[in-house]
Amino acid sequence: MSEKTRIRTTLHEVEEAVAVPAYDGSVVAARARSIRRRRRTAGALAGTAVVAVVAAGVGLLPGAWPGDDPGPVATDGWAAAGPGAGVHGVPVVLDGSVQRVDDDGTLTDTGLRGQVVGVVRDRVVVLDGDRLIGAGGHVEGVVAAYADPTGVTYQRADGAVLREGVGGVDADGVTGRLVGAGAGGFATLEGVVVTLHDADGAHRLDLGSDAATPRPDRVQVGGGTVVVTDSSTVSVLDLAGTRRSGFLGGTTGALSADGATYAYAPTAAEVDRGMRPGLFSYDTGSGQTRRTALPAAALDLTWYDGGLYVLTEDGDTRTLWACDQTCDQLLVDDGGTLGLR
């Protein structure tokens, strides 16, 4: 259990033992106004900021996948300064700029723009066009990238799959499009065939069903678990490619870094088709599912530092929630630009 989870559990226990004061709508409204002011201020700063980018050689760490001449390697394996470094909180994209949200809803601009790949060693990694920023420097010509707590796996335009971080798998002779990666390995897609590459070699994933051949669009790797989703189904497999379980719906979800939990929540379209609203936590080992109340349809989910975060949408309003035993509102965006990636 993470430190944040222990603190949240203790607070819930205290809440049960202490009388709750009467609801005061003015306090809630004031809190919402404060969050929105921070959002507007941070957005304005992001809109006028100029990010200085210093070109640097990028090297692979010991244990990383082999590739071309790595060039110079930073002394700690990761650039220690520059945009995105040393700023705590959950990474989000707001008005086009990458921000980090603290537990109290405070926004801090990272000075970055682009797609959030993840956080490694408390450094935000983004893919800005075809430039990967934060993975030990800047890497040009990147077409796909995935981050886990131990490093970043990415694919260049020439098809080569490389890794910056701790550990790695031999990527020589890999073909196909990189569609997912984690500490345990990475996955490639060719047509409708998904292949997992790990320390034991390449394994074709068993995605067959009695009804039809699935067309996978996302692969997540965590611990000894692989989750593959297509437009309507979720398949749970082990690293050898053997299918363990699966279900319909729940394709908007996120696998924890240890592979123990796949969390998912229905989108507006799924709710309209009859799927029950809420946040669902699926135990990939036991197959048991726990439901947590969630007041709106989901747009995206992500895990960060052992905690689960859910982005919902209600009209033009998007809300970021920190979820454990309950889901607590973290940030409200009335402009409809808030995103997790």
C-alpha positions as CSV (number, residue, x, y, z in Angstrom):
1,M,0.0,0.0,0.0
2,S,1.4,3.4,-1.0
3,E,1.9,6.3,1.5
4,K,-0.9,8.2,-0.1
5,T,-3.3,5.2,0.1
6,R,-2.5,4.8,3.8
7,I,-3.1,8.5,4.5
8,R,-6.4,8.4,2.5
9,T,-7.5,5.3,4.4
10,T,-6.7,6.9,7.8
11,L,-8.7,10.0,6.8
12,H,-11.7,7.9,5.9
13,E,-11.5,6.2,9.3
14,V,-11.4,9.5,11.1
15,E,-14.4,10.7,9.0
16,E,-16.5,7.8,10.2
17,A,-15.7,8.7,13.8
18,V,-16.2,12.5,13.6
19,A,-19.6,14.2,13.2
20,V,-19.8,15.9,9.8
21,P,-20.8,19.6,9.8
22,A,-23.7,20.8,7.9
23,Y,-23.2,21.3,4.1
24,D,-22.2,24.8,3.2
25,G,-22.7,25.5,-0.5
26,S,-20.8,28.8,-0.3
27,V,-17.6,26.9,0.8
28,V,-17.8,24.5,-2.1
29,A,-18.5,27.3,-4.6
30,A,-15.5,29.3,-3.2
31,R,-13.3,26.2,-3.6
32,A,-14.4,25.7,-7.2
33,R,-13.7,29.4,-8.0
34,S,-10.2,29.1,-6.5
35,I,-9.5,26.0,-8.7
36,R,-10.7,27.8,-11.8
37,R,-8.6,30.9,-11.1
38,R,-5.5,28.7,-10.8
39,R,-6.4,27.0,-14.1
40,R,-6.8,30.3,-15.9
41,T,-3.6,31.7,-14.4
42,A,-1.6,28.5,-15.3
43,G,-3.1,28.5,-18.7
44,A,-2.1,32.1,-19.4
45,L,1.5,31.4,-18.2
46,A,1.7,28.3,-20.4
47,G,0.5,30.3,-23.4
48,T,3.3,32.8,-23.1
49,A,6.1,30.6,-21.9
50,V,9.1,30.0,-24.1
51,V,10.9,26.7,-23.6
52,A,14.6,26.6,-24.3
53,V,15.6,23.3,-25.6
54,V,19.3,22.3,-25.4
55,A,20.3,19.5,-27.8
56,A,22.1,16.7,-26.0
57,G,23.4,13.2,-26.8
58,V,21.2,10.4,-25.6
59,G,22.7,7.2,-24.2
60,L,21.2,3.9,-23.3
61,L,21.6,2.8,-19.7
62,P,23.2,-0.5,-18.6
63,G,20.7,-3.3,-19.4
64,A,18.9,-1.2,-22.0
65,W,18.0,-2.7,-25.4
66,P,20.9,-2.6,-28.0
67,G,20.8,-0.1,-30.8
68,D,23.1,2.2,-32.7
69,D,26.1,3.9,-31.1
70,P,24.5,5.3,-27.9
71,G,26.9,8.3,-27.6
72,P,27.6,10.0,-24.3
73,V,25.6,8.9,-21.2
74,A,24.5,11.3,-18.5
75,T,26.2,10.5,-15.1
76,D,22.9,9.4,-13.5
77,G,21.3,8.1,-16.7
78,W,18.7,10.9,-16.8
79,A,18.9,14.6,-17.4
80,A,18.6,16.2,-14.0
81,A,17.5,19.7,-15.1
82,G,15.3,21.3,-17.7
83,P,11.6,21.4,-18.4
84,G,9.5,18.8,-16.5
85,A,12.1,18.0,-13.9
86,G,11.6,18.3,-10.1
87,V,7.9,19.1,-10.2
88,H,5.6,16.9,-8.2
89,G,2.0,15.9,-8.9
90,V,-0.1,14.1,-11.5
91,P,0.7,15.1,-15.1
92,V,-2.1,16.5,-17.2
93,V,-2.5,18.5,-20.4
94,L,-4.5,21.7,-20.0
95,D,-5.0,24.3,-22.7
96,G,-2.2,22.5,-24.7
97,S,0.4,22.8,-21.9
98,V,1.6,20.0,-19.6
99,Q,0.9,20.7,-16.0
100,R,1.2,18.8,-12.8
101,V,-1.6,18.7,-10.2
102,D,-0.9,18.4,-6.5
103,D,-3.1,16.7,-4.0
104,D,-4.8,20.0,-3.1
105,G,-5.6,20.8,-6.8
106,T,-2.7,23.3,-7.2
107,L,-1.4,23.4,-10.8
108,T,2.3,23.8,-11.7
109,D,3.4,24.4,-15.3
110,T,6.2,22.0,-16.4
111,G,7.2,24.1,-19.4
112,L,6.4,21.3,-21.8
113,R,3.8,20.7,-24.5
114,G,2.8,17.5,-26.3
115,Q,1.4,14.1,-25.4
116,V,2.1,12.9,-21.8
117,V,3.9,9.5,-22.0
118,G,4.4,9.1,-18.3
119,V,6.7,9.9,-15.3
120,V,10.0,8.4,-14.7
121,R,12.2,9.3,-11.6
122,D,9.7,12.2,-11.0
123,R,10.5,13.6,-14.5
124,V,7.6,14.0,-16.9
125,V,8.2,12.4,-20.3
126,V,6.3,13.8,-23.3
127,L,6.1,13.1,-27.1
128,D,6.0,16.5,-28.8
129,G,5.4,15.6,-32.5
130,D,8.2,13.1,-33.2
131,R,10.5,14.4,-30.4
132,L,10.7,12.4,-27.2
133,I,11.5,14.8,-24.3
134,G,12.6,13.7,-20.8
135,A,14.0,10.2,-21.6
136,G,17.6,11.0,-20.6
137,G,17.6,13.9,-23.1
138,H,15.8,14.5,-26.4
139,V,15.3,11.9,-29.0
140,E,14.2,12.8,-32.6
141,G,12.2,10.7,-35.0
142,V,10.1,8.8,-32.4
143,V,6.7,7.4,-33.6
144,A,5.5,5.8,-30.4
145,A,6.5,5.7,-26.7
146,Y,5.4,4.1,-23.4
147,A,6.6,4.8,-19.9
148,D,6.6,2.7,-16.7
149,P,8.2,3.6,-13.3
150,T,11.5,2.0,-14.4
151,G,12.0,3.6,-17.9
152,V,10.7,4.6,-21.3
153,T,10.3,2.3,-24.3
154,Y,10.1,3.9,-27.7
155,Q,10.1,3.1,-31.4
156,R,11.9,5.1,-34.1
157,A,10.6,5.8,-37.6
158,D,12.9,3.1,-38.9
159,G,11.1,0.5,-36.8
160,A,13.9,0.1,-34.1
161,V,12.6,-0.4,-30.6
162,L,14.8,1.1,-27.9
163,R,14.6,1.7,-24.1
164,E,15.9,4.3,-21.7
165,G,15.9,3.1,-18.1
166,V,16.6,0.1,-15.9
167,G,16.4,-3.4,-17.4
168,G,15.4,-4.3,-20.9
169,V,14.9,-7.0,-23.5
170,D,16.9,-7.8,-26.7
171,A,15.0,-6.0,-29.5
172,D,17.1,-7.2,-32.4
173,G,15.0,-8.2,-35.4
174,V,11.7,-6.8,-34.1
175,T,9.0,-6.2,-36.7
176,G,5.6,-4.5,-36.4
177,R,4.3,-1.4,-34.7
178,L,5.0,-0.8,-31.0
179,V,1.6,-0.7,-29.2
180,G,2.5,-1.2,-25.6
181,A,5.3,-1.6,-23.1
182,G,6.1,-2.1,-19.4
183,A,8.9,-3.2,-17.2
184,G,8.2,-6.9,-18.2
185,G,8.5,-6.3,-21.9
186,F,6.9,-4.7,-25.0
187,A,4.2,-5.6,-27.5
188,T,4.1,-5.2,-31.3
189,L,1.2,-5.3,-33.7
190,E,1.2,-6.6,-37.3
191,G,-2.2,-6.8,-38.9
192,V,-4.3,-8.4,-36.1
193,V,-1.4,-10.3,-34.5
194,V,0.0,-9.0,-31.2
195,T,3.4,-10.3,-30.2
196,L,4.9,-9.9,-26.7
197,H,8.6,-9.6,-26.4
198,D,10.2,-10.4,-23.0
199,A,13.3,-11.9,-21.5
200,D,12.2,-15.4,-22.7
201,G,11.7,-14.4,-26.3
202,A,8.7,-13.5,-28.5
203,H,5.2,-14.8,-27.8
204,R,2.1,-14.5,-30.0
205,L,-0.8,-13.5,-27.7
206,D,-3.8,-15.8,-27.8
207,L,-6.7,-13.4,-28.6
208,G,-9.0,-15.9,-30.3
209,S,-12.7,-16.1,-29.4
210,D,-15.7,-18.2,-30.4
211,A,-17.4,-15.1,-32.0
212,A,-14.8,-13.3,-34.0
213,T,-11.2,-12.4,-34.4
214,P,-10.5,-9.3,-32.3
215,R,-8.8,-6.2,-33.8
216,P,-6.6,-5.0,-30.9
217,D,-6.0,-1.3,-30.6
218,R,-4.2,-1.0,-27.2
219,V,-1.9,-3.2,-25.2
220,Q,-0.8,-2.6,-21.6
221,V,2.0,-4.5,-19.8
222,G,2.5,-4.6,-16.0
223,G,4.2,-7.2,-13.8
224,G,3.3,-10.6,-15.2
225,T,0.1,-9.4,-16.8
226,V,-0.8,-8.2,-20.3
227,V,-4.2,-6.5,-21.1
228,V,-5.3,-6.2,-24.7
229,T,-8.4,-4.1,-25.7
230,D,-10.2,-3.7,-28.9
231,S,-13.3,-1.7,-29.7
232,S,-15.5,-3.7,-27.3
233,T,-13.6,-6.4,-25.4
234,V,-10.8,-6.8,-22.8
235,S,-8.5,-9.8,-22.8
236,V,-6.2,-10.6,-19.8
237,L,-3.1,-12.7,-20.6
238,D,0.2,-13.7,-19.0
239,L,3.6,-12.9,-20.4
240,A,3.7,-16.2,-22.2
241,G,0.7,-15.1,-24.3
242,T,-1.8,-17.4,-22.7
243,R,-5.3,-15.9,-22.2
244,R,-6.4,-16.0,-18.6
245,S,-9.8,-14.1,-18.8
246,G,-11.7,-11.5,-20.7
247,F,-15.0,-9.6,-20.8
248,L,-17.1,-7.3,-22.9
249,G,-16.9,-3.6,-22.3
250,G,-14.5,-1.8,-20.0
251,T,-12.1,-0.9,-22.8
252,T,-11.5,2.6,-21.3
253,G,-9.1,1.5,-18.5
254,A,-5.6,1.3,-17.1
255,L,-3.5,-1.6,-15.8
256,S,-1.5,-0.9,-12.6
257,A,2.3,-1.1,-12.9
258,D,2.4,-4.3,-10.9
259,G,-0.2,-5.9,-13.2
260,A,-2.5,-6.8,-10.2
261,T,-5.4,-4.5,-11.1
262,Y,-7.1,-3.4,-14.3
263,A,-9.3,-0.3,-13.5
264,Y,-12.0,0.7,-16.0
265,A,-15.0,3.0,-16.2
266,P,-17.7,3.3,-18.9
267,T,-17.7,6.1,-21.3
268,A,-20.9,8.1,-22.2
269,A,-21.4,5.9,-25.2
270,E,-21.2,2.7,-23.1
271,V,-23.6,4.1,-20.5
272,D,-26.0,4.9,-23.3
273,R,-25.7,1.2,-24.4
274,G,-26.7,0.1,-20.9
275,M,-23.3,-0.4,-19.1
276,R,-23.5,0.4,-15.4
277,P,-21.9,3.7,-14.4
278,G,-19.0,3.8,-11.9
279,L,-15.4,2.9,-11.5
280,F,-14.5,-0.9,-11.6
281,S,-11.4,-2.5,-10.2
282,Y,-10.7,-5.9,-11.7
283,D,-8.3,-8.2,-9.8
284,T,-6.3,-9.9,-12.6
285,G,-5.4,-12.8,-10.3
286,S,-8.7,-13.7,-8.7
287,G,-11.1,-12.3,-11.3
288,Q,-13.0,-10.4,-8.7
289,T,-14.4,-6.9,-9.4
290,R,-15.0,-4.0,-7.0
291,R,-17.2,-1.0,-7.9
292,T,-16.7,2.6,-6.7
293,A,-19.2,5.3,-7.2
294,L,-18.3,7.8,-10.0
295,P,-20.8,10.6,-10.9
296,A,-20.0,11.0,-14.6
297,A,-18.9,9.2,-17.7
298,A,-15.1,8.5,-18.1
299,L,-12.8,9.9,-20.7
300,D,-9.5,8.3,-19.5
301,L,-7.8,6.6,-16.5
302,T,-4.1,6.4,-15.4
303,W,-2.0,5.1,-12.5
304,Y,0.6,7.3,-11.0
305,D,2.8,6.5,-8.0
306,G,0.5,3.6,-7.0
307,G,-2.6,5.9,-7.1
308,L,-5.5,5.8,-9.6
309,Y,-6.8,8.9,-11.4
310,V,-9.9,9.1,-13.5
311,L,-10.9,11.9,-15.9
312,T,-14.7,12.4,-16.4
313,E,-16.7,14.6,-18.6
314,D,-20.2,16.2,-18.1
315,G,-21.0,18.6,-20.9
316,D,-18.2,21.1,-21.2
317,T,-16.9,20.3,-17.7
318,R,-14.1,17.9,-17.2
319,T,-13.1,16.7,-13.7
320,L,-10.0,14.8,-12.5
321,W,-10.7,12.4,-9.6
322,A,-8.2,10.6,-7.2
323,C,-9.7,7.2,-6.6
324,D,-9.2,4.5,-3.9
325,Q,-12.0,3.4,-1.6
326,T,-13.8,6.5,-2.9
327,C,-13.2,9.0,-5.7
328,D,-12.3,12.5,-4.5
329,Q,-12.5,15.5,-6.8
330,L,-9.1,16.9,-7.5
331,L,-9.5,19.4,-10.4
332,V,-12.4,21.0,-12.4
333,D,-11.9,22.4,-15.9
334,D,-14.9,24.2,-17.3
335,G,-13.1,24.8,-20.6
336,G,-13.2,21.2,-21.7
337,T,-9.4,20.9,-22.5
338,L,-8.2,18.9,-19.6
339,G,-6.6,15.5,-20.5
340,L,-4.4,12.8,-19.1
341,R,-2.3,12.3,-22.2
